Amino acid sequence: MADNTLNVLPGSTDFEKLEYLCKRTFKAQAVWFLNATWNTIGQQEAENLWNYVHKAQEIDIDHKEQGTHLDELQAHRLLESFDETMTVREMRTYLRQHGAIGDRVKSVPLTHWWIAKYGEDWEKLVNASQGDNREEIEKAQAMVDEMNAAFEDADAKAQVAAAALREAQAREAESVAAAQAAKAAEDEAKAREQDAVAREQEALAREADAREAEAPFKAAQEELEAALAEMKAQEDAYNNKTAELKQQSEEGGVVSRNRAKVQLDAHLAEDPLPLRRAKITQEAAVKKAERATKAAAEATAASEAAAAEAAKATQRSLDAKQAAEDAVQAAHVEVKAAEDYLQEVKSKPGQAFGAIWWIERELIEAKKYMPTSKGGIAK
């Protein structure tokens, strides 16, 4: 039996029943208290008890949701959080005066605090029905002849209500987990999507750099072609003059041949400046073109690598987004199923109003982890 769906507290005396109740979790104590006081103060104080439980779970860092009581220092922190004027000592004095506790009590369960705060009869509290069978009891008191049948019917309906409540709690727990998982997946998808956008922008910037790096490469190529053309023209002029002087040194008179030979020797011995400058210019242009080609290749490779990484990041973002949407849809289905089932339970007699309220309150919390477009609510 789940901790918060217990219908009868074990114990041979009311004192033992109270001790058992105080050893249950903060939540279970609150549900029992709400069921017992629903028609008096429970409906009005339900949200306050919700806040007490969650603050106590926050303070009890060692046990959290499994916590059952606070020590004195933790209890003082709890009371200060809600601006309570009653102290722990005053609370224990009240409980001792009403026979609820003995002399040696160190822990502070929430049930003790609520008994003192609201002035509840602790003996009635521990024996209170956890299912609303008030109408059946009134009918039994008015119709003695039908009393036994009415009690049997109420007990059967209470058992059905308890079983339905346990199933509703299981579905609610699944929906909470699914909603939290969906929220986590959605947050991760948004982060990855932002990362993909950043990587895409970086890839575009690198592509622009690559184009910028390619410009001097083109200029270098053009310069190289001009240098090669100039060198070719100088070489042609040099070769033509060499051929002309050689021919003159072999034809004509002796004087003219000798003069041509002298000019040919001088010509061949000379390293003409235009040709030398053309060669130097050509070599420099080649080196410049090689550097520009290398820079362009590196920039292009970097751009392609960045684009490939951006594409991968975009795909991961799309995958994560789809997973988040699927998880949200699954959570929406779980929450809707839990709500529908709770409505069915509430329509039957014998239900525990406090327990039903608590589950509905937890469903509200679960919806805070869902997008509003999927039935979620704002935090």
Contacts in CASP RR format, 6 or more apart in sequence:
PFRMAT RR
TARGET T0000
AUTHOR 0000-0000-0000
METHOD contacts of the structure
MODEL  1
MADNTLNVLPGSTDFEKLEYLCKRTFKAQAVWFLNATWNTIGQQEAENLW
NYVHKAQEIDIDHKEQGTHLDELQAHRLLESFDETMTVREMRTYLRQHGA
IGDRVKSVPLTHWWIAKYGEDWEKLVNASQGDNREEIEKAQAMVDEMNAA
FEDADAKAQVAAAALREAQAREAESVAAAQAAKAAEDEAKAREQDAVARE
QEALAREADAREAEAPFKAAQEELEAALAEMKAQEDAYNNKTAELKQQSE
EGGVVSRNRAKVQLDAHLAEDPLPLRRAKITQEAAVKKAERATKAAAEAT
AASEAAAAEAAKATQRSLDAKQAAEDAVQAAHVEVKAAEDYLQEVKSKPG
QAFGAIWWIERELIEAKKYMPTSKGGIAK
1 162 0 8 1.000
1 166 0 8 1.000
2 166 0 8 1.000
2 169 0 8 1.000
3 24 0 8 1.000
3 25 0 8 1.000
3 27 0 8 1.000
3 28 0 8 1.000
4 24 0 8 1.000
4 25 0 8 1.000
4 27 0 8 1.000
4 28 0 8 1.000
4 31 0 8 1.000
4 32 0 8 1.000
4 169 0 8 1.000
4 355 0 8 1.000
4 358 0 8 1.000
5 130 0 8 1.000
5 162 0 8 1.000
5 165 0 8 1.000
5 166 0 8 1.000
5 169 0 8 1.000
5 352 0 8 1.000
5 355 0 8 1.000
6 24 0 8 1.000
6 28 0 8 1.000
6 32 0 8 1.000
6 130 0 8 1.000
7 129 0 8 1.000
7 130 0 8 1.000
7 131 0 8 1.000
7 158 0 8 1.000
7 162 0 8 1.000
8 130 0 8 1.000
9 17 0 8 1.000
9 20 0 8 1.000
9 21 0 8 1.000
9 126 0 8 1.000
9 127 0 8 1.000
10 16 0 8 1.000
10 17 0 8 1.000
10 20 0 8 1.000
11 17 0 8 1.000
11 20 0 8 1.000
14 122 0 8 1.000
14 123 0 8 1.000
14 126 0 8 1.000
14 127 0 8 1.000
15 99 0 8 1.000
15 100 0 8 1.000
17 126 0 8 1.000
17 127 0 8 1.000
18 100 0 8 1.000
18 111 0 8 1.000
18 122 0 8 1.000
18 125 0 8 1.000
18 126 0 8 1.000
21 29 0 8 1.000
21 32 0 8 1.000
21 109 0 8 1.000
21 111 0 8 1.000
21 125 0 8 1.000
21 126 0 8 1.000
22 29 0 8 1.000
22 68 0 8 1.000
22 69 0 8 1.000
22 107 0 8 1.000
22 109 0 8 1.000
22 111 0 8 1.000
22 112 0 8 1.000
23 68 0 8 1.000
23 69 0 8 1.000
23 109 0 8 1.000
24 32 0 8 1.000
24 68 0 8 1.000
25 65 0 8 1.000
25 66 0 8 1.000
25 67 0 8 1.000
25 68 0 8 1.000
26 52 0 8 1.000
26 53 0 8 1.000
26 56 0 8 1.000
26 57 0 8 1.000
26 60 0 8 1.000
26 65 0 8 1.000
26 67 0 8 1.000
26 68 0 8 1.000
26 110 0 8 1.000
27 53 0 8 1.000
27 65 0 8 1.000
27 358 0 8 1.000
29 53 0 8 1.000
29 68 0 8 1.000
29 109 0 8 1.000
29 110 0 8 1.000
29 111 0 8 1.000
29 114 0 8 1.000
30 49 0 8 1.000
30 50 0 8 1.000
30 52 0 8 1.000
30 53 0 8 1.000
30 110 0 8 1.000
30 358 0 8 1.000
31 352 0 8 1.000
31 354 0 8 1.000
31 355 0 8 1.000
31 358 0 8 1.000
32 111 0 8 1.000
32 125 0 8 1.000
32 128 0 8 1.000
32 130 0 8 1.000
33 42 0 8 1.000
33 49 0 8 1.000
33 111 0 8 1.000
33 114 0 8 1.000
33 120 0 8 1.000
33 125 0 8 1.000
34 42 0 8 1.000
34 46 0 8 1.000
34 49 0 8 1.000
34 353 0 8 1.000
34 354 0 8 1.000
34 355 0 8 1.000
34 357 0 8 1.000
34 358 0 8 1.000
35 128 0 8 1.000
35 129 0 8 1.000
35 130 0 8 1.000
35 131 0 8 1.000
35 352 0 8 1.000
35 353 0 8 1.000
35 354 0 8 1.000
35 355 0 8 1.000
36 120 0 8 1.000
36 124 0 8 1.000
36 125 0 8 1.000
36 128 0 8 1.000
36 129 0 8 1.000
36 130 0 8 1.000
37 45 0 8 1.000
37 118 0 8 1.000
37 120 0 8 1.000
37 125 0 8 1.000
37 128 0 8 1.000
38 132 0 8 1.000
38 353 0 8 1.000
38 354 0 8 1.000
39 134 0 8 1.000
41 118 0 8 1.000
42 49 0 8 1.000
42 354 0 8 1.000
43 353 0 8 1.000
43 357 0 8 1.000
45 118 0 8 1.000
46 354 0 8 1.000
46 357 0 8 1.000
46 358 0 8 1.000
46 361 0 8 1.000
47 361 0 8 1.000
49 114 0 8 1.000
50 358 0 8 1.000
50 361 0 8 1.000
51 82 0 8 1.000
52 78 0 8 1.000
52 82 0 8 1.000
52 110 0 8 1.000
52 113 0 8 1.000
52 114 0 8 1.000
53 110 0 8 1.000
55 78 0 8 1.000
55 81 0 8 1.000
55 82 0 8 1.000
56 67 0 8 1.000
56 70 0 8 1.000
56 74 0 8 1.000
56 78 0 8 1.000
56 110 0 8 1.000
57 64 0 8 1.000
57 65 0 8 1.000
57 67 0 8 1.000
58 64 0 8 1.000
59 70 0 8 1.000
59 74 0 8 1.000
59 77 0 8 1.000
59 78 0 8 1.000
60 67 0 8 1.000
60 70 0 8 1.000
60 74 0 8 1.000
68 109 0 8 1.000
69 107 0 8 1.000
69 108 0 8 1.000
69 109 0 8 1.000
69 110 0 8 1.000
70 78 0 8 1.000
70 107 0 8 1.000
70 108 0 8 1.000
70 109 0 8 1.000
71 106 0 8 1.000
71 107 0 8 1.000
71 108 0 8 1.000
72 88 0 8 1.000
72 106 0 8 1.000
72 108 0 8 1.000
74 108 0 8 1.000
75 88 0 8 1.000
75 108 0 8 1.000
75 113 0 8 1.000
76 87 0 8 1.000
76 88 0 8 1.000
78 113 0 8 1.000
79 86 0 8 1.000
79 87 0 8 1.000
79 88 0 8 1.000
79 113 0 8 1.000
84 117 0 8 1.000
86 116 0 8 1.000
86 117 0 8 1.000
88 108 0 8 1.000
90 116 0 8 1.000
91 108 0 8 1.000
91 112 0 8 1.000
91 113 0 8 1.000
91 116 0 8 1.000
91 117 0 8 1.000
92 101 0 8 1.000
92 105 0 8 1.000
92 112 0 8 1.000
94 115 0 8 1.000
94 116 0 8 1.000
94 119 0 8 1.000
95 101 0 8 1.000
95 112 0 8 1.000
95 115 0 8 1.000
95 116 0 8 1.000
95 122 0 8 1.000
96 102 0 8 1.000
96 103 0 8 1.000
98 115 0 8 1.000
98 122 0 8 1.000
99 122 0 8 1.000
100 112 0 8 1.000
100 115 0 8 1.000
100 122 0 8 1.000
101 112 0 8 1.000
111 125 0 8 1.000
114 120 0 8 1.000
115 122 0 8 1.000
115 125 0 8 1.000
129 158 0 8 1.000
130 158 0 8 1.000
130 352 0 8 1.000
130 355 0 8 1.000
131 158 0 8 1.000
131 161 0 8 1.000
131 350 0 8 1.000
131 351 0 8 1.000
131 352 0 8 1.000
131 353 0 8 1.000
132 349 0 8 1.000
132 350 0 8 1.000
132 351 0 8 1.000
132 352 0 8 1.000
132 353 0 8 1.000
133 154 0 8 1.000
133 157 0 8 1.000
133 158 0 8 1.000
133 349 0 8 1.000
133 350 0 8 1.000
135 349 0 8 1.000
136 150 0 8 1.000
136 151 0 8 1.000
136 153 0 8 1.000
136 154 0 8 1.000
136 349 0 8 1.000
137 150 0 8 1.000
137 154 0 8 1.000
139 146 0 8 1.000
139 150 0 8 1.000
140 146 0 8 1.000
140 147 0 8 1.000
140 150 0 8 1.000
140 151 0 8 1.000
141 147 0 8 1.000
143 150 0 8 1.000
154 349 0 8 1.000
154 350 0 8 1.000
157 348 0 8 1.000
157 349 0 8 1.000
157 350 0 8 1.000
158 350 0 8 1.000
160 348 0 8 1.000
161 345 0 8 1.000
161 348 0 8 1.000
161 350 0 8 1.000
161 351 0 8 1.000
161 352 0 8 1.000
162 352 0 8 1.000
164 341 0 8 1.000
164 344 0 8 1.000
164 345 0 8 1.000
164 348 0 8 1.000
164 351 0 8 1.000
165 345 0 8 1.000
165 351 0 8 1.000
165 352 0 8 1.000
165 355 0 8 1.000
165 356 0 8 1.000
165 359 0 8 1.000
167 341 0 8 1.000
168 338 0 8 1.000
168 341 0 8 1.000
168 342 0 8 1.000
168 345 0 8 1.000
168 359 0 8 1.000
169 359 0 8 1.000
171 334 0 8 1.000
171 337 0 8 1.000
171 338 0 8 1.000
171 341 0 8 1.000
172 338 0 8 1.000
172 359 0 8 1.000
172 362 0 8 1.000
172 363 0 8 1.000
172 366 0 8 1.000
174 334 0 8 1.000
175 331 0 8 1.000
175 334 0 8 1.000
175 335 0 8 1.000
175 337 0 8 1.000
175 338 0 8 1.000
175 363 0 8 1.000
175 366 0 8 1.000
176 362 0 8 1.000
176 365 0 8 1.000
176 366 0 8 1.000
176 369 0 8 1.000
178 327 0 8 1.000
178 330 0 8 1.000
178 331 0 8 1.000
178 334 0 8 1.000
179 328 0 8 1.000
179 331 0 8 1.000
179 334 0 8 1.000
179 335 0 8 1.000
179 366 0 8 1.000
179 367 0 8 1.000
179 369 0 8 1.000
179 370 0 8 1.000
180 366 0 8 1.000
180 369 0 8 1.000
181 327 0 8 1.000
181 331 0 8 1.000
182 324 0 8 1.000
182 327 0 8 1.000
182 328 0 8 1.000
182 330 0 8 1.000
182 331 0 8 1.000
182 369 0 8 1.000
182 370 0 8 1.000
183 369 0 8 1.000
183 370 0 8 1.000
185 320 0 8 1.000
185 323 0 8 1.000
185 324 0 8 1.000
185 327 0 8 1.000
186 324 0 8 1.000
186 327 0 8 1.000
186 328 0 8 1.000
186 371 0 8 1.000
188 320 0 8 1.000
188 324 0 8 1.000
189 317 0 8 1.000
189 320 0 8 1.000
189 321 0 8 1.000
189 323 0 8 1.000
189 324 0 8 1.000
192 313 0 8 1.000
192 316 0 8 1.000
192 317 0 8 1.000
192 320 0 8 1.000
193 317 0 8 1.000
193 320 0 8 1.000
193 321 0 8 1.000
195 313 0 8 1.000
195 317 0 8 1.000
196 310 0 8 1.000
196 313 0 8 1.000
196 314 0 8 1.000
196 316 0 8 1.000
196 317 0 8 1.000
199 306 0 8 1.000
199 309 0 8 1.000
199 310 0 8 1.000
199 313 0 8 1.000
200 310 0 8 1.000
200 313 0 8 1.000
200 314 0 8 1.000
202 306 0 8 1.000
202 310 0 8 1.000
203 303 0 8 1.000
203 306 0 8 1.000
203 307 0 8 1.000
203 309 0 8 1.000
203 310 0 8 1.000
206 299 0 8 1.000
206 302 0 8 1.000
206 303 0 8 1.000
206 306 0 8 1.000
207 303 0 8 1.000
207 307 0 8 1.000
209 299 0 8 1.000
209 302 0 8 1.000
209 303 0 8 1.000
210 296 0 8 1.000
210 299 0 8 1.000
210 300 0 8 1.000
210 302 0 8 1.000
210 303 0 8 1.000
213 292 0 8 1.000
213 295 0 8 1.000
213 296 0 8 1.000
213 298 0 8 1.000
213 299 0 8 1.000
214 292 0 8 1.000
214 296 0 8 1.000
214 299 0 8 1.000
214 300 0 8 1.000
216 288 0 8 1.000
216 292 0 8 1.000
216 295 0 8 1.000
217 289 0 8 1.000
217 292 0 8 1.000
217 293 0 8 1.000
217 295 0 8 1.000
217 296 0 8 1.000
219 292 0 8 1.000
220 285 0 8 1.000
220 288 0 8 1.000
220 289 0 8 1.000
220 291 0 8 1.000
220 292 0 8 1.000
221 289 0 8 1.000
223 285 0 8 1.000
223 288 0 8 1.000
223 289 0 8 1.000
224 282 0 8 1.000
224 285 0 8 1.000
224 286 0 8 1.000
224 288 0 8 1.000
224 289 0 8 1.000
227 278 0 8 1.000
227 281 0 8 1.000
227 282 0 8 1.000
227 285 0 8 1.000
228 282 0 8 1.000
230 278 0 8 1.000
230 281 0 8 1.000
231 275 0 8 1.000
231 278 0 8 1.000
231 279 0 8 1.000
231 281 0 8 1.000
231 282 0 8 1.000
234 272 0 8 1.000
234 274 0 8 1.000
234 275 0 8 1.000
234 278 0 8 1.000
235 275 0 8 1.000
238 272 0 8 1.000
238 275 0 8 1.000
241 267 0 8 1.000
242 264 0 8 1.000
242 267 0 8 1.000
242 268 0 8 1.000
245 260 0 8 1.000
245 263 0 8 1.000
245 264 0 8 1.000
245 267 0 8 1.000
246 260 0 8 1.000
246 264 0 8 1.000
248 256 0 8 1.000
248 257 0 8 1.000
248 260 0 8 1.000
248 263 0 8 1.000
248 264 0 8 1.000
249 257 0 8 1.000
249 258 0 8 1.000
249 260 0 8 1.000
249 261 0 8 1.000
249 264 0 8 1.000
250 257 0 8 1.000
251 257 0 8 1.000
328 370 0 8 1.000
328 371 0 8 1.000
328 374 0 8 1.000
329 374 0 8 1.000
331 366 0 8 1.000
331 369 0 8 1.000
331 370 0 8 1.000
331 374 0 8 1.000
332 370 0 8 1.000
332 374 0 8 1.000
332 375 0 8 1.000
335 363 0 8 1.000
335 366 0 8 1.000
335 367 0 8 1.000
335 370 0 8 1.000
335 375 0 8 1.000
338 359 0 8 1.000
338 363 0 8 1.000
339 363 0 8 1.000
342 356 0 8 1.000
342 359 0 8 1.000
342 360 0 8 1.000
342 363 0 8 1.000
345 351 0 8 1.000
345 356 0 8 1.000
346 356 0 8 1.000
364 377 0 8 1.000
367 375 0 8 1.000
367 376 0 8 1.000
367 377 0 8 1.000
368 376 0 8 1.000
368 377 0 8 1.000
368 378 0 8 1.000
368 379 0 8 1.000
370 376 0 8 1.000
370 377 0 8 1.000
372 378 0 8 1.000
END
